Amino acid sequence: MSQRQVPCPCCGKLSPWSSDNPWRPFCSERCKQIDLGLWAAEQYRVAGSPVDPLADDGSDHRA
């Protein structure tokens, strides 16, 4: 039985989908870091309603 291959979300190169691939689903640490950088730069967004960061919702967020 051959090992399942999936396209890397960053570059599209086929990479193994197994516990032997430490960067799964990416093909390499480089692609994983590029993807993390895009999240950090807010290039990706999770869908949702807009939120006003200055609005007071009445909750206390202090620990």
Secondary structure as UniProt FT lines:
FT   STRAND          5..7
FT   TURN            9..11
FT   STRAND          14..16
FT   TURN            19..20
FT   TURN            22..25
FT   HELIX           29..40
FT   TURN            41..42
FT   TURN            53..54
//
